[in-house]
């Protein structure tokens, strides 16, 4: 071991002298650490962040929302329902095992048995290894989202997991939740849950073109935002996320730190329950609410500019984004719509919002309640922590409820499937449609878009859906929450962060 | 014999306290929220969540769930934490050293400051320093602890950059599995801000209490008699008068342990101190019910133990005091 280390030091010195980056340590703090080392246990941001450090996906998103080849070197569509992935040669797992098509097939089968991930892979009816380096995926119909879905496939070390125990445990302990072997740029050197996770660079990493020079990365979860910001400003850590809106300026103006922000893709909305409150079943009333709420004002005053004003679900860059739809704030127009609907004297409605789920969630609701009072809608607002909020949400316990949504597939149809299609317990569609909004055309167009492989036709369908939702005021859009990262100057975080919020830390460069 | 009888009584008390606490904890758990939401991702179907709920036994009637819990608890098993996937008891015990050392640090600070300050203020009550301390203690009492904490972080962590602002630093594992931060310089420097913050709640209170008690003692007959007898001022003040001020101070101290534990929750959260209080708040956020219940049971136990110790200390300070409940 020792000679090897000496060699590494010598090599690092030589590289340093020739002006190339030397090995660096990165201390970084997120608001939470991953719940488990098992990449299939929980579908969450934390899990995916971990996956991108210890594993590699078949392909991954780049900053233009296109795909970069990773463990799949290339891919080709064989026919409408078949996609073939050609794997990269010479990739090994941390255990030294070779990565082959067997591992990929095994990983996908495991994903299909994970309660959290199987929804995403529902359309993949069969996965076969054609040879050692080729995997063929067949879908239940023509699917435009095969590549989107493949970004979730992080090949796991089949032999390693089968020997130790491959079971996915949602509660209780399992081999996979404590042990990990992937192909990624880092290995997990030690982990004390909730306190510290130490990553070491994988010396045999296949991607020799990666500019990354982080040798050791230490993740400390810091729950409290002020403490996290303080840790960055005092130099205790090099990189933090998320940055609370109140501290954006502080980090930007500090000579030693920098701020990187990006428009996010999580839409924040209010849903209006048409079965609980008959006034809300009237499209005119819903439009009046849309006109009464000044979401530009909310972004400016409450979010301190930390959001992008929205008039639809799909953010720019998504196929369903309809550029014709713009925010509408006009109290006079709202007033006259209320009169037309026969509610000139207004009505009462209940509203519920979480107070620790989205950025400034309860403040947004308080502001909305005040804005609605101007058109004589009396809002009875209740806010609560998310732990209590979700059961209430499932009960549809209020007339107006808040929900934020990020599309797992980075695709517009996902919004409709969960938020605006007619609720159907059998198919699971409309699971988060607490307003019971229902429009046959929206349902049809969304279903059609799921099997439409012509991008232009698909864009047309999904943009039409946004237009219908806008005209009928199916929900009240506020904004897409921005993303923000803070880093010490010289930590080139801007090159590796992305809209999905899983920084590719393997490629991170720290300058001297 | 007194002591054994006393200890048995206290042990019985502890069991009753913990039983009542567990019952209360169990009956409020439904109001804490739905633990399933924290276990699964957003797009998991309601059906899958129901299956998991059934698997965890959360659909059983209250009585069945509680009996099952009690049966396991009698064998020392307080259930598995949903988040850590390990026995709740061992998760909490792993975090105990951190909290214990934080409380110890805070107690050290406020005891070593409040006693001299209190005595000084009682004896030189009109001096400008005494007035300053008294005014300062009023201000100290009225600042909420999280504000003190954040203020400390900003001043010493960010602006001056003297002390680390979060975490516990390097710890040294002692042979019997106790992680201590007392033995490394890094560990001690991490301890300073949180323990000063935690002591800031107690310090003003104790200065005022010691001052008041000391002033009262100085006016009593036996002090005057001791003086008349010709004892040195030093002996009169620090042996005769001070000893009697300690009794109420220890009583209040025992009661304040509860407050101190409550404030570790806030302090640990701000400083990301990996102790029981931070763990508890996180558990509440995640609706990790087994961990929540285990925590409140352990804290109940700590209460009983601390009060037992306080009763012992009484008898040491004042031999006239009998152990409560012990006959004879």
Interface residues (C-beta under 8 A of the other chain):
Chain A: X35 X36 X42 X43 X44 X115 X116 X119 X120 X169 X170 X171 X172 X173 X174 X177 X192 X193 X194 X195 X220 X221 X222 X223 X224 X226 X227 X230 X231 X233 X234 X235 X236 X356 X385 X386 X387 X388 X389 X390 X391 X394 X405 X408 X418 X425 X428 X431 X432
Chain B: X31 X32 X33 X34 X37 X38 X39 X40 X41 X42 X43 X44 X45 X46 X47 X48 X51 X52 X55 X56 X80 X82 X83 X84 X85 X86 X150 X153 X154 X157 X158 X161 X164 X165 X166 X167 X269 X270 X271 X272 X274 X278 X279 X282 X284 X285 X286 X287
